Amino acid sequence: MSSIPGGRLTTEQMLAELDLCEQLANGTLRITTRQGLQLHGVLKSNLKQSIREINRIKMTTFAACGDVNRNVMACPAPFRNNPAHQQMQQVAQQLAVHFRPRTTAYFDIWLRDEDGNETSAAEFTPVEEPIYGTHYLPRKFKMAVALPEDNCVDVYTQDLGLLAIVDEGQIIGFNLIAGGGMGRTPSAEKTFPAVGQKLAFVPSDQLIEVCEAVVAVQRDFGNRVDRKRARLKYLIFDWGMPKFRATVEEYLGRTLEDPHPADVTGVDDHMGWHEQGDGRLFLGINVENGRIKDEGNLRLKSGLRAILQRFQPEIRLTALQSIILCDIDPSDRPELESMMREYGIQAAEDLTLARRYSIACPAFPTCGLSITEAERALPAIIDELDVELAKLGLQNTKLAIHMTGCPNGCARPYTPDIGLVGRAVGKYTMFLGGNPEGTRLAFTFRDMVPAEEIVGVLTPLLQAWKSESAAEESFGDFCCRKGQETLEQLIA
């Protein structure tokens, strides 16, 4: 997996990754739910070459996994006339660099040849670990940066979410939201998904040191005995936010400001054509469940390769596993659209919002933790669901569906309108009552639902949503307002 802060990379890097997936992997490339890229099916004998090639194109797999800070997410929308969007990308890069481990082990193992010579262009100076110490963190740590009006990276599901507070077009600081996390083990009641809690407002010039204090508290007090309860959310649950904040202040050496009243109000998938603000356009292309491949009439991999070679755009990856092409000259729009049609790539307006806002983890056959299908099962479920939505005239209404093949929650299934979590082969736990904005946990509605019955269970609820919902009420808000007992009566 490549670590790509803010999902930002060049055409050259993307083309090189497309070459790699053909040369050393299974022929497909996958965009992750954390704005990274994955190669699947890499043989053990090709592993070192794969990592070296990724580093050669000035990308890295360093800190893409392990008990350290993972890929830092940020809203990918390339609005060039909007300083806040540029600042979020800069903050994501700063955090990624600051919290990158200092160890030389990665370079010694993967990037030195048999004679000990460095094969990567990357420069690295060995130093001690000032943040991670001798034992690193108790578990992985995740960060993301978003705006109140566009929480496209789900800040409430992160260990540390940064909600940018904007005044007169400039980010003046961030609301820190601590203790989110999706992983759980159904057989262990001590584990649970959680949305983060507001910790403090932090001015921009203090952000790095406050984030470091939060990480240090988790490093020193996070559970190192029970790995199932080692994430930051459990420390905050056990302590309570007042004690956690007081300890962060102790590490910081000063008090923190109370959170700003601003909160998440919206979300955007950034698909379709948009004005960048500098006379150019950007185009969001939906990649279903992140899988870039050629299959049937949809030759997405070949089409993207041709488009990238022709127009050379900057690339942004989204948290909904799709891709944004930046800096398109308006005069090139007809040709680009023609190329999309040639390769069977659908325009955003031809897709239902349920499909655009759906994401899934890889699950079978790639992930060793998966219990059942996700990525390969969700498209057929969306196909069936689209038929029902069209009957109700809801195909253009926002509906977020996240699916995972196990309870670990890599596709963040516990906060959208509908969450589907693998429970047994071909069966899922259905969660309802979250929202597209990702600010509320869903509740368990049904357990052990066979895949072929999912749409049948949802259809009467969607019908009730259509006829009984308040103005602008999302499906998740409707389900939350009605409650489980009433929803069960609607199905009965």
N, C-alpha and C positions, 0 to 999 in steps of 0.2 A: 504494500500500500504506500502510495506517495503522500507526503504531508504537504499541503498547499494552503498556507494561511490566506483566509478570505476567498479561497477558490480561484485565485488569480494566476494565470499562466499565459505563455505566448503561443502563437500558432506553431512555431518550431517545436516547442515542447510537446504540444498536443499531437502533432504529426509523428514525433519520435515515439510517443507512447502507443500510437496506433501501429507503428512498425513493430514495437516490442511485443505487443499482444499477438501479432502474427508469427514473429520469429521464435519467441520463447514461451508463449502461454497458449491458451486454448482458442485464440483467434478473436476473442472479444475483449473489450475494455469496459470497465464499470465505474460510473460516477457514484460515490458513496453519499450517505446522508450527512456526512460531515465535510462536504466539499472537497473530498480527496478523490484519488483514482486508485482502482484495484486491478491487478493482473491476476487472473485465475488460471489454474492448471499448470503452473510453473513446476517443472520437474526439479527434483533436488539437485541434479547435476547442472541445471541452468540457473540456480538461485544466485550464485555470486555474479555471474555475468549480467543478470537482470538488474541487480542492485548497482553494479558499476555503471551500466548504461544509464540508469535513472540519474545517478550523480553526474555523469558526463554531460547531460543536458541541463545541468545546474538545477536539478530538483533533488529531493532526498526522501528516503524512507526512515531517516533518523527521527526517533521519538514519535513515529506513527503508531507505536504500540508500547506497552510497558507501563510501569508504575510511575509515570511522569505526566507532565502536561501534554495533552494530545493536540491534534491540529486545531488551531484557533480559527473559529468561524467568524464571518462578518457578512453583512448584507452585501451582495455582489453587484447591485444595480449601479452601472457606470454613468451616473448623472454628472457630467463634466462641469456644469455651472453650479453645482451644489457642494460647497466646501465640506459639509457634514459627511457626505458619502465618501469623499476622498479621505477625510480624517479617520473614519471608521476602518478603512483599509490600512491606513498607516498604523493605527493602534493595534490591529490584528498582527501586523508584521513585527511591531515592537515587542508585543507580548510573546510572540513565537520565538524571537531571538533571545529575549531576556530569560525565558524559562526553558530554553533548550539545555539539555544536560551537557556537562563539560567533559564527560568521559571520552577517552580515545579508543575505547574497546570497539566501537562500531567501525572506526576507520582501520584499526588493526586487523579486524576479522574480515571485513568485506572489501576494503579499498586498497590494501597493500598486496603487491605481488609476492612471489616466493622469495625474492631477494630483499623484501622489506621496503621496496620503493612505492611511494604514493602514486596511485594511478588516477586519482581524482583531481580536478582543478580546484576543489575546495581547499581552503587553507584552514588549519586548525592548530591552536596552541594549547597543549595540555595544561590544565589548571585544576585545582581542587573544586569540589562541588559546593559552592557557597549557599545554594538554595536547597538542594536535595540531600546534602550530608552523605553519610556513609551507607545509608540503607534505603535511599530514595523515599517515595511516598508509600503509604499503606496500600493504595490502589491507584488506578488511573485518575486523571483530573482533566476536566473539560471546561473550556471557556468559549464565549461567543459574544459578539458585539451587534447591537440592533438599535433601531429607532422606535419610539413609541407607536408611530403610525404604520410601522412595517416590521413586525417581528417574524421575518421570514426564516430566521435561524433558531427560533425556539429558545429564547434566553432563559425561560423558566425551567427548562429541563437540564440546564447545565450545572456543574458544580459551582461555577461562578459566571453569572450572566451580567453583561455590562449594557445597561440601557442608556443610550446617549441622550443627554439633555441639551437641547439646542436653543440658543438665544440669538436673534438677529442673524440667522444663517450659520452660526458657528457653534461647535460643541463646546460648552462651558464646563462640562463634567459628566459624571455617570452615576446613575443609581446602580449600586452593586446588589445583585440578587444571588444569594448563596444557598446551596444545599439542594439543588435539583438533581434528579437522577432517575433513570428508567428501569434499571435492572431489578429483578426480583426472582425468588425461588418459591414456586407455589407450595412446595412441601414444607417450607420454613416460614412460619408466620412472622418471625422476627425480621423478615425482609419485605420491602414494599417499594413501589415507585413513589416519587415525591416531586412536587414543584417547589422551586426555590422560594425563599423568604427575603423580603427587603432588608438589607443590612445597613446601608448608609448612602449618602450622596458624597461623591469624591470629586473635587476639582480635577481638571485634566492634568495639571502639572504634578499631582500627587498620586496618580493612578497606579503607576508601576510599583511604588513602594507599598501601597495599601494592598494590592493584589499579592505581593510577596509576603506580607504579613499574614494574609488569609491562608496562603499555601503553607507557610511555616507552622501555623497552628494545626492544620491538618497533618502535617508531617510529624509533629511532636505528640499529638494527642489522638490521632485517628487510630482505629482498632487494628492492631497488628497480630492479634491472637486469632480472631475469627474473620477470615477473608470475605465471607458473605456479608459482613457488616463493617467493611473497611472504608466505604465511601464517605465523603464529607456529610452527606445527608443524614447519616446515622449519628455522627458526632453532634450535629445540631439538634437532632431529635432527642438524644440522650441528655444534652446539656440545656437545651432551650436557647433561643436567640439572644436573650439578654446576657447570659454567661459567655456565649461564643463571641458576641460583640465586645464585651469587656476584655476578653483575652486577646482579641485582635488589637484592641487599643493598647493593651499592655505591651505587646510585641512592637507596636508602632511607636509607642512613647508619647501619644497624645490622643485626645478624644476625637471621635468621628462625628461628622454632621449627620443629622437625621435625613432620611430619604426625601428626595424631591417629590412633590405630589403627582408628577407625571407618571403615567403607567401605559401599558400596551393597549392600543385601541384598534389596531388593524394588522393585516398581513397581505402580502402580494407575492405571486409566483413569478412575476417579471417575464412572463411568456408573451410572445408576439412582438410587434414593432413598437418602438418608443423613441421619442425625441431625446437625444442625449443632453441638449442644451448648448451645444457648440456648433450647431448646423449639421451634425451627423446623427445617425440612427444607431440604436442597438436592437438586436433581434434575439428573443428567447425561443429556443427550440426544445420542445418537450421530448425527453428521453424516458420512455416508460420504465420505471424501476431502475433507471440508471444504466441499463445494459445497451452498449453500443455494439451492434452487430448487423449483419445482412441476413435477412430471413424473409423468404417469399417476396412480396411486392415492396416491402420496406427495406431498402438497402441503405440503412442509416450510416453504417461505417463508411461505405464507399462514397455516399453523398457528402458526409462531413469532410472526408479527405479532399474531395474535389472542391468543395466550397472554401475550405481553409487554404488550399493551394492557390485558388483564384483570387481571393480577397484579402488574405493575410490579416485577419482581425486579431485584436487581443481577445483572450478567452476568459470568461468567468463561469465557474461551476456553482450551481445553486444547492441549497440544503434540501430541495425537493428532487435532487438527482437529475437535474436538467442542465442545459448549457446555454450561455449567452454569448453572442458574437457582437463585439463592440466596434465602434468607429466605422460604420458602414456609410459610404457616400450615398445620399438619397438617389442619385442617378443610377446606382448599381442595384437598387431594390428590385426592379423588374427582372433582371438577369438572375439574381439570387433566388427569387421566388420561382422562376422557371426551372432552375436547377433542383430546387426542393421537389417540385412536381415530377421531374424526370426520375428522381430516386425514390419516389413514394413517400416523402417526408411531409406529414400533414402540417398545415398552418395551425397556430394556436386557436384561432376562432372556429376551426372545424372539429375541435375536441371539446367534450363536456368538461365542466369544471371539476367534476368528480374524478375524471381521469387525470387532469392536470395537477390536482392536489393530492393524488395518491402516491404513496411510496411503499417500498417493501425491502426487506433485507434479503441477502442471497439465499439463505437456508439451504435446502437440498439442491444439488449434491455437494456443494462446496464447503459449507460450514459444519465442523465437527460437533457443534453444540445443538444443531437444529433437531427438532422433533418431527417436523413435517414441512411441507412446501410453503413458500411465501412468494418470492419473485416469479416463479413459474405458474403459480396458482392465481395470483391477483388479476392479471389481464382478463381471464375468462369471467371472473366474478364481476369486474367492471363492465365487460360486454353485456352481461345479463342485467346488471343494475342500470346501465344506460337506457335499456329498453323501457324499464319501469319509470325512470326519470322522465323520459320523453313522453310517455303516456300522461304524466302529471304536469308536463310543461316546466319541469325543474332542471332541464339539462344545462341551463345557463345560470344556475344558482350554486353558489360556493358550497362544497361538501368535501370535507377532508377525511380520507380513509387511509390508515396506516396498518400494515400487516407484517408480522414477524413469524418466523418458524419456531421460535422458542420464547420464553418469558424474559430473556435478557434485554429486550427492548431497543435493539439497535436502530429501528425505524421509528422510535418514539411513539409507540402505540397507545400510551396511556393518557394522552392529552387531546387527540383530535375528536371530531364528531363521532367517528366510528373507529374502534381499535379491534383488530383481529390478531390474537396471539396463539401460536401453536400449542396445543395441549396434548394431542396424541396424533398418530398418523391419520391425516385427513380430517382432523377435528380441531376446533378452535374455541377459545374463550372470547366472547364478544363483549367489548366495552363500549358504553354509550355515555353521552353527556359531557364530553370535553368540548372543545371549540377549535375552529381553524386558527385562532390567534394563539393557541397553546398556553393559556393562562390558568387552566383548571383541569384537575384530574377527572377522568371519566370513572364511572362506576361499573362493576361487573354486572352485566345484564343476563347473559346466558353462558353456561359452560358446556363444553363438549358438543359444539354445534358442528355437524358435518358440513364440509365445504359446499356441497350441492344444496344445502338448505339455508345458507346464509342470506341470500337475496329474498327467499320466501319469508324468513323471519323479519327482514327489514321492510318489506313492501307495505304491510298495513301501517307501520309506524310512519313511513314516508307519506302515505295517504293522509294520515291524521295531521302530520306536519303541514301538508299543503292546505288542508281545510281549517285547521284550528290555530295555526301559529300567529303570533303577534307580528306586527309590521317589522320587517328586517330581522326577524328572529332566526338564528341559525338552527340547523337540525340539532346540534349539540345543546344549544340553549333551550330548545323545545323539550328535549329529553330530560334535561336537568330540571326544568320547571315542572314537568309532569311527574317525574319520579318513577321508580321501577314498578311499583304496584299498579299504577295507572297504565303504564306501557304494556304490562302483561295483560291487562284487561282489554286493551286495544287489539292485541293479537288474538286473544280468546274470542 
